[in-house]
Amino acid sequence: MNVQHIRFTFGLFCAAQLSTFNSQFSTCFAQEVRNLKELQVTAQRRLKDTGVQQTVLDTTVLHQNVAQSMSDILTQHSTLFIKSYGRATESTAEFRGTSPSHTQVLWNGMKINSPMLGTVDFSTIPAYFVDRANLLHGASSLTLTGGGLGGAVDMHTLPLFGEGNMLQYIQGIGSYDTYDQFLRYTYGNDRWSTSTRLVYSTSDNDYRYTNYDKIGHPRERNKSGYFDDVHALQDVYYRSPKAGRFGLMTWFTHSLRGLPFLSVDYKDNTDFKNEHQQDALRTVLSWDRTFGTWTIGACGGYVWQDIRYDYFTTRETVSTDITHSRSRSQQAYLQVSADWMPRDNWLLTGSLSTSYNHVRSEDKSPFHIGDNYNLGRPEYNLSLSAKWRPVRGLSLSAVLREECYKRDFVPLIPALFAEYAILGGKGQEGKRNEFVIKASVARNYRYPSMDDLYYKPGGNPALRPERGITYDGGLEGSVERNSLSLKFNASAFDSYITDWILWTPNAKGYWQPANLKRVHSYGTELMAQTEVRMPHQWRLALTANYAFTPSINRSDRVDDNDASYGKQLVYVPRHSANVSGRLSWRTWTLRYQWTCYSERFTTTSNEVSYITGRLLPYYMNDVSLEKTFQWRRVHASVKGVVNNLPGSEYVTVLSHPMPGRNFEIFVEIKPQWKH
């Protein structure tokens, strides 16, 4: 082990944040008391979740591997398609066959999509920094924010009141000279909760692969794929019966990454550097309090990002810049909201938010030298919703949003939701089996990003907002039978998006965006989760996800030679699936992960007559074995992980081969004591 790789350059940041108050208001639960043979208290479904199609990722899933980012978690435990160039390279999420900019991402109530691109790189978000994540599919994203034509990812960090002191350290060592380290200290009493988390990951990432894009199919190494990432997260929470609940959170990231060369690239990485660096600081302050039937809250946040990209050559000690890009952005955010529950079957919610985004972008490239743009843009968002349960089991919801960018108002954004819950017989411990029928319809808009409008050369200030309308329907259920529990969700959707923004090359040699496409996306999403409790302390848990997502181009033909009409969008798989299994016995846990994607096309015409026209289907198999130890107040564990167990050769993006079979070992120690 090279100890020079293990270096901490962290600073500690004092902060705190209260998880988004809208998702935690206990007043959103209506309860009914029945006097039968004995007193039974049955909690009805939350009014706030009426008709919502969502996938919930809890702490167990998010924290099972310190080396994983949110891109890994979403790949393995959801129906989203993650377009990734490999570990520690750009990874974007696509809901239901839409583009990455159609996925809105929130962190403790604050939207963190890049104001320049409108996207989020999930490879820069450590899964260990997220305690709960909700994936809201299609129209359901409008319960949180506008612009999510595909959906939204809502991430939270949670307090640990009353947990005392806990220290956790994890050291990971893996193939390709990879080192992962995680350190966390938490303290919680009845009123205070604080947590400090530090993550450091570094790797040469120089795995070997067979290059099928070159004559003779030589064995080569992944060039310029190194990474060196530092993350620090500090949160502090305080709650008082009279003053309410306060929180402040600060998250700092420093990332240095080499961008891997293409498999068709013949350059020597000793002569050329292709490097991306990013520094980011995100902080959120929030407060909420309940007054009888009212719950009010406020949330403010700030995001600063400094992104640097350099592509240069060095020969005979002389460096020559080919591309030299700098982008600095700042985002300020403020929101106030109120929930009013005048009766058990009514919930009225209103929120008003404003944000200001400022970007300064400049570069030196073959097409441009100097400032791209140096501009600010205010944004405003008003949301009103009403949720009503007219009779037992039936719930209805209406959401109305209005958004404004500078002085441009998008049309009014409405959404309607309905669900009907059917209670079955009693399961284990008196719990009732439940089946819920859901339906929704919504219109949505996404305003162009700042790069879409102002980038030089190519920005198009005349772009119109992208428009979408989505229909959703589904069935959700849960069953308890003795030692068996089962949850499932089956949904179907139909979505139409017009004025889709697409960047295409023009006659001057550079790319330019325009409102070119009409896209019809439809399909089904299936989820099942079961757990079996067996004799002698054996437990088996299985989770499976499947998505069928045709995403078809319905745009007018450009000319008679345009073969893109009626074809699947590029890089969007029609079929995706994953299965997670966990078998545990006493202090041993065996985990298995299977992931599958169908073929993806690389051209708008879906041409397959030549080898680069499509990417073949691939199947991933990962396995891990963990042993835990317990000595009074000290918990410890050792885990071995084998990724890509069969050693499959595959690519997710053209000319970017992925690693074969590789290994990781993690050692964890966690002392804990009460205050």
VENSUL-V133121 format. One line per field, one symbol per residue. phi: phi as a letter, one per 30 degrees, with the letter a starting at -180 (. if undefined). burial: # if it has 9 or more other C-alpha atoms within 8 Angstrom, else .. A space follows every 50 residues. Layout:
phi->???
burial->???
This chain:
phi->.ddddcbcbdcdbdaaaceeddcbddddccbbcbccdbdcccddddddce idcbccccdeddcdadddcdddddddbacdccdbcjdibebccbdhicce dccdbcbhjcdcedddcicbcddccdddcbcabcccchdddddcaciddc lbcccbcbdbdicicbbbbbccbbdihcbbbbbbbbbbcdccbbbbbbbb bbadhcdcadcdccdihddbcddicdaacbbbbbbbbbbbeccjbcabbb bcbbbbbdcedddcccdcddcbcbbbbbcbbbbbbbaaacbiccbbabbb abbbbbcbbbbbbbbhiccbdcbbbbbbbbbcbbbbbbcbcdbdcbbcbb bbbbbbcbbbbbabbecabjddabbcbdbbbcbbbbbbcdbejcbbbbbb bbbbbhcccdeeccbbbbabccdcddcdhidcdbbbcbaabacbbbdedd dedbdcdkebdddcddcbbbcbaabbabbbbhccbbbbbbbbbbbbbche dbdbdcddjbcbdadccbbccalbbbbbbbbbccdiidbbbbbbbbbcbd bcdcddddadcdcddicdddicddbbaabcbbcbbhccbccbbbbbbddb dcbddhdbdbdcdacdebbcbbbbbbbcbbbhcccbabbcbcchedidca bcbeibdcdddbbbbbbbbbdbbdd
burial->............#########......####..............##..# ##.#..###..##..#.###################..############ .#########.##.#########.##################...##### #######.################.##############.########## ###########..#..##...#.################....####### ###########.#.......####################..######## ##############......#####################..####### ###############..#..####..#############...######## #####....#..#########....###...################### ##########..#.################..################## ##.......#########################..############## #####.#....#.##.###################..############# #######.....###.############.....############..##. ######################...
